[in-house]
Amino acid sequence: MKFGSTLAAAATLVVACAAADLDPIVIKGSKFFYKTNGTEFFINGIAYQQDYSSNGTISGGTSYTDPLADQTVCARDIPLMAQLQTNTIRVYAIDPTKNHDQCMQMLADAGIYVVADLGEPKNSINRDSPQWNQAIYQRYTAVVDNLSKYTNTLGFFAGNEVTNMANNTEASAFVKAAVRDVKAYIVQKKYRPLGVGYATNDDDQRTELAQYFNCGDPSASIDFWGYNIYSWCGQSSYRESHYEERTREFSTYNVPSFFAEYGCNTKGAREFDEVEALYGDQMTKVWSGGIVYMYYQEANDYGLVSVGSDKKATKLPDFTALSSQIAKVTPSGVAMSAYSPTNRPQACPKQDNAWSASEKLPPSPNNAVCSCMVQSLNCTANSDISDDDLQTNFDYLCDPNNGNYCSGILANGSTGVYGAYSMCAPEERIAWAFNAFFMDQTKNNPKNTDPCNFKGAAKKQTAKANGDCRNVVNQAGDGGTGVITGAPAATGGSSGGSSAATTGAASALIVPGFNAGMLQMAAYITVAALIGASMVLL
Protein backbone atom coordinates (compact mmCIF):
# COMPACT_ATOMS: atom_id res chain seq x y z
CA MET A 1 0.00 0.00 0.00
CA LYS A 2 1.42 3.35 -1.02
CA PHE A 3 0.72 6.47 1.01
CA GLY A 4 -2.24 8.75 0.40
CA SER A 5 -4.89 6.31 -0.71
CA THR A 6 -5.89 2.77 -1.41
CA LEU A 7 -7.11 1.85 -4.87
CA ALA A 8 -10.66 2.18 -3.62
CA ALA A 9 -10.05 5.68 -2.36
CA ALA A 10 -8.39 6.63 -5.62
CA ALA A 11 -11.36 5.30 -7.58
CA THR A 12 -13.67 7.37 -5.44
CA LEU A 13 -11.62 10.45 -6.25
CA VAL A 14 -11.90 9.81 -9.97
CA VAL A 15 -15.69 9.67 -9.69
CA ALA A 16 -16.13 12.57 -7.29
CA CYS A 17 -13.17 14.65 -8.52
CA ALA A 18 -11.89 17.35 -6.18
CA ALA A 19 -15.06 18.02 -4.21
CA ALA A 20 -15.12 14.78 -2.25
CA ASP A 21 -14.73 14.53 1.52
CA LEU A 22 -11.98 12.26 2.71
CA ASP A 23 -12.89 8.98 4.35
CA PRO A 24 -12.55 9.65 8.11
CA ILE A 25 -9.77 7.88 9.97
CA VAL A 26 -10.94 5.74 12.89
CA ILE A 27 -9.13 4.06 15.76
CA LYS A 28 -9.32 0.38 16.67
CA GLY A 29 -6.93 -0.84 19.32
CA SER A 30 -3.43 0.44 18.58
CA LYS A 31 -4.02 1.18 14.90
CA PHE A 32 -5.60 3.75 12.58
CA PHE A 33 -7.92 2.64 9.78
CA TYR A 34 -9.89 4.17 6.92
CA LYS A 35 -13.47 4.05 8.16
CA THR A 36 -15.11 2.85 4.95
CA ASN A 37 -12.79 0.18 3.55
CA GLY A 38 -10.99 -0.81 6.75
CA THR A 39 -7.48 -0.46 5.32
CA GLU A 40 -4.82 0.36 7.91
CA PHE A 41 -3.69 4.00 7.78
CA PHE A 42 -0.04 4.92 8.23
CA ILE A 43 0.84 8.58 8.78
CA ASN A 44 3.28 10.08 6.29
CA GLY A 45 3.30 13.58 7.66
CA ILE A 46 4.94 17.00 7.74
CA ALA A 47 4.92 19.58 10.53
CA TYR A 48 3.44 22.66 8.90
CA GLN A 49 3.66 25.99 10.70
CA GLN A 50 5.92 28.98 10.23
CA ASP A 51 7.84 30.70 13.05
CA TYR A 52 6.54 28.27 15.63
CA SER A 53 8.83 25.98 17.58
CA SER A 54 7.86 22.43 18.43
CA ASN A 55 7.59 23.12 22.16
CA GLY A 56 4.93 25.79 21.76
CA THR A 57 7.13 28.87 21.80
CA ILE A 58 7.21 31.41 19.02
CA SER A 59 10.08 33.29 17.46
CA GLY A 60 9.66 36.95 18.28
CA GLY A 61 6.60 37.00 20.52
CA THR A 62 3.18 35.51 21.20
CA SER A 63 1.54 36.18 17.86
CA TYR A 64 1.36 33.37 15.32
CA THR A 65 0.38 32.79 11.71
CA ASP A 66 -2.51 30.40 11.20
CA PRO A 67 -1.24 27.96 8.53
CA LEU A 68 -4.74 27.01 7.39
CA ALA A 69 -6.28 30.45 6.93
CA ASP A 70 -4.55 31.71 3.76
CA GLN A 71 -5.74 29.88 0.65
CA THR A 72 -3.01 31.41 -1.50
CA VAL A 73 -0.31 29.97 0.74
CA CYS A 74 -2.11 26.63 0.93
CA ALA A 75 -2.35 26.52 -2.86
CA ARG A 76 1.39 27.13 -3.07
CA ASP A 77 2.40 24.53 -0.49
CA ILE A 78 -0.02 21.62 -0.81
CA PRO A 79 1.17 20.51 -4.28
CA LEU A 80 4.70 20.27 -2.89
CA MET A 81 3.48 18.20 0.04
CA ALA A 82 1.63 15.95 -2.40
CA GLN A 83 4.90 15.32 -4.23
CA LEU A 84 6.15 13.75 -0.99
CA GLN A 85 3.05 11.53 -0.86
CA THR A 86 2.09 13.40 2.31
CA ASN A 87 -1.16 12.20 3.84
CA THR A 88 -1.04 14.14 7.13
CA ILE A 89 0.12 17.52 8.38
CA ARG A 90 0.54 18.66 11.95
CA VAL A 91 -0.34 22.25 12.78
CA TYR A 92 0.63 23.74 16.14
CA ALA A 93 -1.80 26.66 16.45
CA ILE A 94 -4.81 27.69 14.40
CA ASP A 95 -7.06 30.69 14.96
CA PRO A 96 -10.55 29.27 15.68
CA THR A 97 -12.17 32.58 14.75
CA LYS A 98 -10.99 32.24 11.15
CA ASN A 99 -12.49 30.28 8.28
CA HIS A 100 -10.52 27.23 7.17
CA ASP A 101 -12.87 25.88 4.51
CA GLN A 102 -10.64 26.59 1.51
CA CYS A 103 -7.41 25.19 2.92
CA MET A 104 -9.09 22.16 4.48
CA GLN A 105 -10.80 21.38 1.18
CA MET A 106 -7.53 21.74 -0.72
CA LEU A 107 -5.92 19.35 1.75
CA ALA A 108 -8.80 16.91 1.40
CA ASP A 109 -8.52 17.06 -2.39
CA ALA A 110 -4.84 16.16 -2.01
CA GLY A 111 -5.64 13.28 0.36
CA ILE A 112 -4.16 15.03 3.39
CA TYR A 113 -5.46 14.80 6.97
CA VAL A 114 -4.76 17.25 9.81
CA VAL A 115 -3.62 16.68 13.38
CA ALA A 116 -4.00 19.96 15.29
CA ASP A 117 -2.50 21.03 18.59
CA LEU A 118 -5.19 22.72 20.70
CA GLY A 119 -3.12 25.41 22.40
CA GLU A 120 -1.55 28.65 21.33
CA PRO A 121 1.15 30.76 23.03
CA LYS A 122 -1.21 32.81 25.20
CA ASN A 123 -3.55 29.96 26.06
CA SER A 124 -2.00 26.61 26.82
CA ILE A 125 -0.79 24.64 29.83
CA ASN A 126 2.51 26.03 31.11
CA ARG A 127 4.87 23.45 32.57
CA ASP A 128 6.25 25.94 35.13
CA SER A 129 2.88 27.15 36.43
CA PRO A 130 0.31 24.64 35.19
CA GLN A 131 -3.37 25.52 35.20
CA TRP A 132 -6.46 23.99 33.70
CA ASN A 133 -8.95 26.82 33.68
CA GLN A 134 -11.89 28.25 31.82
CA ALA A 135 -9.78 30.37 29.46
CA ILE A 136 -7.68 27.45 28.26
CA TYR A 137 -10.75 25.21 28.07
CA GLN A 138 -12.51 27.76 25.86
CA ARG A 139 -9.50 27.96 23.58
CA TYR A 140 -9.22 24.18 23.23
CA THR A 141 -12.90 23.57 22.63
CA ALA A 142 -13.09 26.44 20.15
CA VAL A 143 -10.44 24.69 18.04
CA VAL A 144 -12.49 21.48 18.25
CA ASP A 145 -15.61 23.38 17.16
CA ASN A 146 -13.75 24.88 14.21
CA LEU A 147 -12.15 21.70 12.86
CA SER A 148 -14.61 18.96 13.81
CA LYS A 149 -16.75 19.45 10.71
CA TYR A 150 -13.95 18.47 8.32
CA THR A 151 -13.69 14.76 7.54
CA ASN A 152 -9.93 15.15 7.10
CA THR A 153 -9.43 16.23 10.71
CA LEU A 154 -7.66 13.23 12.21
CA GLY A 155 -7.49 14.42 15.81
CA PHE A 156 -5.98 16.79 18.35
CA PHE A 157 -3.02 17.11 20.68
CA ALA A 158 -3.95 18.41 24.14
CA GLY A 159 -0.30 19.12 24.89
CA ASN A 160 3.17 19.04 23.42
CA GLU A 161 6.28 18.41 25.52
CA VAL A 162 4.66 20.02 28.56
CA THR A 163 6.53 17.75 30.96
CA ASN A 164 10.17 17.56 29.96
CA MET A 165 12.04 17.15 33.26
CA ALA A 166 11.56 15.43 36.59
CA ASN A 167 10.84 18.76 38.30
CA ASN A 168 7.76 19.55 36.18
CA THR A 169 5.99 16.20 35.95
CA GLU A 170 3.04 17.48 38.01
CA ALA A 171 2.04 19.54 34.97
CA SER A 172 0.93 16.30 33.33
CA ALA A 173 -2.04 16.12 35.71
CA PHE A 174 -3.36 19.32 34.16
CA VAL A 175 -2.79 18.09 30.61
CA LYS A 176 -4.56 14.83 31.40
CA ALA A 177 -7.50 16.84 32.75
CA ALA A 178 -7.55 18.64 29.41
CA VAL A 179 -7.64 15.31 27.59
CA ARG A 180 -10.56 14.21 29.77
CA ASP A 181 -12.58 17.37 29.25
CA VAL A 182 -11.96 17.75 25.53
CA LYS A 183 -12.99 14.11 24.98
CA ALA A 184 -16.14 14.76 27.01
CA TYR A 185 -16.83 17.92 25.01
CA ILE A 186 -16.62 16.04 21.70
CA VAL A 187 -19.19 13.55 22.99
CA GLN A 188 -21.39 16.30 24.46
CA LYS A 189 -21.46 18.15 21.13
CA LYS A 190 -22.23 14.90 19.28
CA TYR A 191 -19.32 15.34 16.92
CA ARG A 192 -18.03 12.29 15.08
CA PRO A 193 -15.35 10.34 17.00
CA LEU A 194 -12.16 12.41 17.06
CA GLY A 195 -9.06 11.31 18.93
CA VAL A 196 -7.36 13.42 21.59
CA GLY A 197 -3.70 12.66 22.24
CA TYR A 198 -0.47 13.97 23.69
CA ALA A 199 2.97 14.50 22.12
CA THR A 200 6.07 13.96 24.22
CA ASN A 201 9.76 14.46 23.65
CA ASP A 202 12.38 11.74 24.05
CA ASP A 203 13.50 12.42 27.62
CA ASP A 204 14.12 10.52 30.85
CA GLN A 205 10.41 10.58 31.75
CA ARG A 206 9.31 8.89 28.53
CA THR A 207 8.23 5.67 30.25
CA GLU A 208 6.26 7.34 33.04
CA LEU A 209 4.63 9.74 30.60
CA ALA A 210 3.48 6.93 28.33
CA GLN A 211 2.10 5.05 31.32
CA TYR A 212 0.43 8.04 32.94
CA PHE A 213 -1.53 9.23 29.92
CA ASN A 214 -2.67 5.69 29.12
CA CYS A 215 -3.63 4.49 32.61
CA GLY A 216 -6.73 4.76 34.73
CA ASP A 217 -10.21 5.85 33.68
CA PRO A 218 -10.54 5.50 29.85
CA SER A 219 -12.52 8.75 29.78
CA ALA A 220 -9.34 10.61 30.78
CA SER A 221 -6.73 8.59 28.88
CA ILE A 222 -5.29 9.52 25.51
CA ASP A 223 -6.66 8.12 22.24
CA PHE A 224 -3.25 8.18 20.54
CA TRP A 225 0.36 8.85 21.49
CA GLY A 226 2.75 11.15 19.66
CA TYR A 227 6.49 10.74 20.11
CA ASN A 228 8.87 13.57 19.16
CA ILE A 229 12.06 11.62 18.53
CA TYR A 230 15.34 12.77 17.02
CA SER A 231 17.62 9.85 17.87
CA TRP A 232 18.38 8.64 14.32
CA CYS A 233 21.16 11.02 13.29
CA GLY A 234 23.22 10.61 10.14
CA GLN A 235 24.28 7.07 9.22
CA SER A 236 22.58 5.30 12.09
CA SER A 237 20.68 2.03 12.40
CA TYR A 238 17.54 0.50 13.87
CA ARG A 239 19.49 -0.55 16.95
CA GLU A 240 21.93 2.35 17.31
CA SER A 241 19.13 4.94 17.08
CA HIS A 242 17.21 3.16 19.87
CA TYR A 243 14.31 2.64 17.48
CA GLU A 244 14.50 -1.06 18.34
CA GLU A 245 14.24 -0.31 22.06
CA ARG A 246 11.37 2.15 21.64
CA THR A 247 9.51 -0.30 19.41
CA ARG A 248 9.85 -3.03 22.01
CA GLU A 249 8.57 -0.65 24.71
CA PHE A 250 5.48 0.35 22.73
CA SER A 251 4.68 -3.15 21.50
CA THR A 252 2.20 -3.50 24.38
CA TYR A 253 0.61 -0.05 24.05
CA ASN A 254 -3.12 -0.22 23.41
CA VAL A 255 -3.66 3.01 21.43
CA PRO A 256 -2.00 4.14 18.17
CA SER A 257 1.54 5.46 18.54
CA PHE A 258 3.41 7.45 15.92
CA PHE A 259 6.35 9.79 15.58
CA ALA A 260 4.80 13.24 16.07
CA GLU A 261 8.13 14.79 14.99
CA TYR A 262 11.26 13.19 13.57
CA GLY A 263 14.26 14.08 11.43
CA CYS A 264 17.56 14.72 13.27
CA ASN A 265 19.82 17.32 11.61
CA THR A 266 22.83 17.35 13.95
CA LYS A 267 25.09 15.55 11.47
CA GLY A 268 24.70 17.67 8.36
CA ALA A 269 22.24 17.22 5.51
CA ARG A 270 19.45 14.81 6.33
CA GLU A 271 19.30 11.63 4.27
CA PHE A 272 16.19 10.29 6.04
CA ASP A 273 17.51 6.73 6.16
CA GLU A 274 15.16 6.13 9.10
CA VAL A 275 12.17 6.20 6.72
CA GLU A 276 12.95 2.66 5.57
CA ALA A 277 12.95 1.44 9.17
CA LEU A 278 9.87 3.40 10.25
CA TYR A 279 7.73 2.02 7.45
CA GLY A 280 9.32 -1.44 7.42
CA ASP A 281 7.93 -4.66 8.85
CA GLN A 282 9.82 -4.36 12.15
CA MET A 283 8.11 -1.11 13.10
CA THR A 284 4.74 -1.01 11.34
CA LYS A 285 3.38 -3.70 13.65
CA VAL A 286 3.78 -1.14 16.46
CA TRP A 287 4.05 2.34 14.96
CA SER A 288 1.54 4.12 12.73
CA GLY A 289 4.08 6.19 10.81
CA GLY A 290 5.48 9.62 11.53
CA ILE A 291 5.60 13.36 10.89
CA VAL A 292 8.77 14.97 9.55
CA TYR A 293 9.87 18.18 11.21
CA MET A 294 9.39 20.49 9.29
CA TYR A 295 8.10 22.15 6.12
CA TYR A 296 9.51 25.68 6.42
CA GLN A 297 13.22 26.47 6.51
CA GLU A 298 14.05 28.62 9.54
CA ALA A 299 17.04 29.36 11.75
CA ASN A 300 17.03 25.81 13.14
CA ASP A 301 17.72 24.43 9.63
CA TYR A 302 15.00 21.77 9.59
CA GLY A 303 13.21 23.00 6.47
CA LEU A 304 12.13 21.02 3.44
CA VAL A 305 11.43 24.22 1.49
CA SER A 306 12.57 27.82 1.69
CA VAL A 307 10.14 30.70 1.20
CA GLY A 308 11.74 33.87 -0.09
CA SER A 309 10.76 37.50 0.21
CA ASP A 310 8.78 37.04 -3.01
CA LYS A 311 6.65 34.42 -1.17
CA LYS A 312 7.75 31.69 -3.55
CA ALA A 313 8.69 28.27 -2.25
CA THR A 314 11.89 26.52 -3.32
CA LYS A 315 12.65 22.87 -2.62
CA LEU A 316 15.75 22.24 -0.51
CA PRO A 317 18.05 19.18 -0.45
CA ASP A 318 16.10 17.74 2.48
CA PHE A 319 13.00 17.71 0.29
CA THR A 320 14.77 15.71 -2.40
CA ALA A 321 16.23 13.27 0.11
CA LEU A 322 12.88 12.68 1.80
CA SER A 323 11.15 12.25 -1.55
CA SER A 324 13.66 9.60 -2.55
CA GLN A 325 13.25 7.66 0.69
CA ILE A 326 9.44 7.83 0.76
CA ALA A 327 9.30 6.49 -2.81
CA LYS A 328 11.07 3.32 -1.66
CA VAL A 329 8.68 2.26 1.07
CA THR A 330 5.37 0.43 0.98
CA PRO A 331 4.12 -0.11 4.54
CA SER A 332 2.14 -3.29 5.03
CA GLY A 333 -0.80 -3.30 7.41
CA VAL A 334 -3.72 -5.40 8.53
CA ALA A 335 -7.39 -5.13 7.59
CA MET A 336 -9.60 -3.74 10.35
CA SER A 337 -11.95 -6.72 10.06
CA ALA A 338 -9.06 -9.14 10.64
CA TYR A 339 -7.58 -7.24 13.58
CA SER A 340 -8.39 -8.24 17.15
CA PRO A 341 -6.61 -6.00 19.67
CA THR A 342 -5.10 -7.73 22.68
CA ASN A 343 -3.08 -4.97 24.37
CA ARG A 344 -4.35 -3.46 27.61
CA PRO A 345 -3.94 -0.04 29.27
CA GLN A 346 -0.75 0.63 31.21
CA ALA A 347 -0.55 0.68 34.99
CA CYS A 348 -0.13 4.17 36.42
CA PRO A 349 3.44 5.11 37.40
CA LYS A 350 4.30 5.29 41.08
CA GLN A 351 5.00 8.70 42.53
CA ASP A 352 8.67 9.13 43.42
CA ASN A 353 11.55 11.54 42.84
CA ALA A 354 11.27 11.07 39.08
CA TRP A 355 7.48 11.29 38.82
CA SER A 356 5.20 13.47 40.93
CA ALA A 357 1.92 13.75 38.98
CA SER A 358 -1.08 12.51 40.93
CA GLU A 359 -3.70 10.20 39.49
CA LYS A 360 -6.25 12.67 40.89
CA LEU A 361 -6.95 15.32 38.26
CA PRO A 362 -8.00 18.97 38.47
CA PRO A 363 -11.73 19.74 38.29
CA SER A 364 -13.38 20.38 34.96
CA PRO A 365 -13.73 24.07 34.04
CA ASN A 366 -17.32 25.14 34.51
CA ASN A 367 -18.25 28.78 33.96
CA ALA A 368 -21.62 28.26 35.66
CA VAL A 369 -19.90 27.12 38.86
CA CYS A 370 -17.53 30.09 38.75
CA SER A 371 -20.40 32.48 38.16
CA CYS A 372 -22.27 31.02 41.15
CA MET A 373 -19.21 31.47 43.31
CA VAL A 374 -18.77 35.12 42.34
CA GLN A 375 -22.45 35.85 43.00
CA SER A 376 -22.15 34.40 46.49
CA LEU A 377 -19.35 36.78 47.56
CA ASN A 378 -19.64 39.90 49.68
CA CYS A 379 -16.39 41.29 48.31
CA THR A 380 -15.42 40.86 44.67
CA ALA A 381 -12.94 42.14 42.09
CA ASN A 382 -13.59 45.23 40.02
CA SER A 383 -14.32 44.40 36.40
CA ASP A 384 -11.42 46.56 35.21
CA ILE A 385 -8.78 45.00 37.45
CA SER A 386 -5.42 45.05 35.69
CA ASP A 387 -3.08 42.12 35.18
CA ASP A 388 -0.53 43.82 37.43
CA ASP A 389 -3.09 44.18 40.23
CA LEU A 390 -4.12 40.56 39.77
CA GLN A 391 -0.56 39.34 40.15
CA THR A 392 0.25 41.63 43.08
CA ASN A 393 -2.81 40.51 45.02
CA PHE A 394 -2.30 36.83 44.20
CA ASP A 395 1.26 37.13 45.48
CA TYR A 396 0.06 38.62 48.78
CA LEU A 397 -3.16 36.74 49.49
CA CYS A 398 -1.88 33.31 48.46
CA ASP A 399 1.27 33.55 50.53
CA PRO A 400 0.63 31.18 53.50
CA ASN A 401 2.55 33.57 55.74
CA ASN A 402 -0.25 36.12 55.27
CA GLY A 403 -3.19 33.84 56.00
CA ASN A 404 -5.35 31.11 54.48
CA TYR A 405 -7.18 32.99 51.76
CA CYS A 406 -6.63 30.81 48.69
CA SER A 407 -7.65 27.28 49.65
CA GLY A 408 -10.57 27.34 47.22
CA ILE A 409 -8.50 28.46 44.22
CA LEU A 410 -5.22 26.54 44.54
CA ALA A 411 -4.38 23.44 42.54
CA ASN A 412 -1.58 20.99 43.25
CA GLY A 413 -0.93 18.33 40.64
CA SER A 414 1.41 16.40 42.94
CA THR A 415 -0.80 16.01 45.99
CA GLY A 416 -3.99 15.85 43.95
CA VAL A 417 -5.54 18.57 46.11
CA TYR A 418 -7.54 21.09 44.09
CA GLY A 419 -9.74 23.95 45.20
CA ALA A 420 -13.28 23.73 43.88
CA TYR A 421 -12.74 27.04 42.06
CA SER A 422 -9.15 26.47 40.90
CA MET A 423 -10.41 26.15 37.32
CA CYS A 424 -12.03 29.59 37.27
CA ALA A 425 -10.72 32.64 35.43
CA PRO A 426 -8.07 34.77 37.19
CA GLU A 427 -10.56 37.57 37.95
CA GLU A 428 -12.90 35.06 39.55
CA ARG A 429 -10.17 33.40 41.57
CA ILE A 430 -8.89 36.69 42.94
CA ALA A 431 -12.47 37.62 43.84
CA TRP A 432 -12.61 34.48 46.00
CA ALA A 433 -9.37 35.47 47.73
CA PHE A 434 -10.57 39.06 48.22
CA ASN A 435 -13.73 37.76 49.87
CA ALA A 436 -11.85 35.31 52.10
CA PHE A 437 -9.67 38.17 53.33
CA PHE A 438 -12.70 40.44 53.76
CA MET A 439 -14.61 37.88 55.83
CA ASP A 440 -11.57 37.14 58.01
CA GLN A 441 -10.81 40.80 58.65
CA THR A 442 -14.44 41.69 59.33
CA LYS A 443 -14.61 38.95 61.96
CA ASN A 444 -11.16 39.17 63.51
CA ASN A 445 -9.71 42.62 62.86
CA PRO A 446 -12.19 45.43 63.56
CA LYS A 447 -9.37 47.96 63.20
CA ASN A 448 -9.36 47.32 59.46
CA THR A 449 -12.24 49.58 58.46
CA ASP A 450 -11.98 48.96 54.72
CA PRO A 451 -11.02 45.31 54.16
CA CYS A 452 -12.60 45.22 50.68
CA ASN A 453 -10.54 47.78 48.84
CA PHE A 454 -7.09 46.55 47.84
CA LYS A 455 -6.19 49.97 46.44
CA GLY A 456 -9.34 50.10 44.35
CA ALA A 457 -9.06 46.58 42.91
CA ALA A 458 -12.01 45.25 44.94
CA LYS A 459 -15.54 46.33 45.80
CA LYS A 460 -18.42 45.23 48.03
CA GLN A 461 -21.55 43.65 46.63
CA THR A 462 -24.74 42.03 47.89
CA ALA A 463 -24.20 38.29 47.99
CA LYS A 464 -26.71 36.15 46.10
CA ALA A 465 -26.81 32.36 45.85
CA ASN A 466 -30.18 30.85 45.04
CA GLY A 467 -31.35 27.49 43.71
CA ASP A 468 -28.63 25.58 41.86
CA CYS A 469 -26.07 28.18 42.85
CA ARG A 470 -26.76 27.64 46.52
CA ASN A 471 -26.19 23.92 46.06
CA VAL A 472 -22.87 24.57 44.29
CA VAL A 473 -21.62 26.91 47.00
CA ASN A 474 -22.71 24.56 49.76
CA GLN A 475 -20.93 21.61 48.16
CA ALA A 476 -17.72 23.63 47.80
CA GLY A 477 -17.95 24.64 51.46
CA ASP A 478 -16.71 27.75 53.22
CA GLY A 479 -13.11 26.84 52.46
CA GLY A 480 -13.82 26.09 48.82
CA THR A 481 -12.24 22.64 49.06
CA GLY A 482 -15.30 20.44 48.68
CA VAL A 483 -16.12 18.38 45.61
CA ILE A 484 -18.92 19.80 43.50
CA THR A 485 -21.24 17.22 41.98
CA GLY A 486 -24.34 17.85 39.93
CA ALA A 487 -23.10 21.30 38.90
CA PRO A 488 -25.03 23.48 36.45
CA ALA A 489 -24.25 22.75 32.81
CA ALA A 490 -21.06 24.39 31.58
CA THR A 491 -20.49 25.92 28.18
CA GLY A 492 -17.30 26.02 26.15
CA GLY A 493 -15.88 26.43 22.69
CA SER A 494 -16.64 29.27 20.36
CA SER A 495 -20.22 29.76 21.49
CA GLY A 496 -19.99 30.03 25.22
CA GLY A 497 -17.97 30.66 28.32
CA SER A 498 -17.67 32.98 31.23
CA SER A 499 -17.25 36.64 30.49
CA ALA A 500 -14.39 36.56 32.92
CA ALA A 501 -12.56 33.79 31.10
CA THR A 502 -9.92 36.06 29.72
CA THR A 503 -7.09 35.34 27.34
CA GLY A 504 -3.60 36.68 27.20
CA ALA A 505 -1.45 37.52 30.18
CA ALA A 506 -4.18 37.06 32.76
CA SER A 507 -4.66 33.40 31.90
CA ALA A 508 -1.00 32.74 32.66
CA LEU A 509 -0.80 34.49 36.03
CA ILE A 510 1.23 32.61 38.58
CA VAL A 511 -0.69 31.89 41.76
CA PRO A 512 1.64 30.93 44.61
CA GLY A 513 0.95 27.43 45.85
CA PHE A 514 -0.17 25.99 42.50
CA ASN A 515 3.08 24.06 42.06
CA ALA A 516 4.65 21.41 44.27
CA GLY A 517 8.04 21.92 43.43
CA MET A 518 -0.75 9.90 -6.88
CA LEU A 519 -4.27 10.31 -8.54
CA GLN A 520 -5.15 12.63 -5.77
CA MET A 521 -2.03 14.68 -6.39
CA ALA A 522 -2.83 15.10 -10.09
CA ALA A 523 -6.43 16.07 -9.43
CA TYR A 524 -5.38 18.51 -6.74
CA ILE A 525 -2.68 20.29 -8.75
CA THR A 526 -5.23 20.95 -11.48
CA VAL A 527 -7.39 22.82 -8.97
CA ALA A 528 -4.53 24.50 -7.12
CA ALA A 529 -3.05 25.88 -10.31
CA LEU A 530 -6.13 28.06 -10.72
CA ILE A 531 -5.56 29.63 -7.30
CA GLY A 532 -1.88 30.18 -6.93
CA ALA A 533 0.35 27.23 -7.66
CA SER A 534 2.34 29.55 -9.89
CA MET A 535 4.01 30.69 -6.68
CA VAL A 536 5.87 27.36 -6.47
CA LEU A 537 9.39 27.14 -7.83
CA LEU A 538 10.09 23.56 -8.90
Order of alpha helices (4+ residues) and beta strands (2+ residues): alpha-beta-beta-beta-beta-alpha-beta-alpha-beta-alpha-beta-alpha-beta-alpha-beta-alpha-beta-alpha-alpha-beta-beta-beta-alpha-alpha-beta-alpha-beta-beta-alpha-beta-alpha-alpha-beta
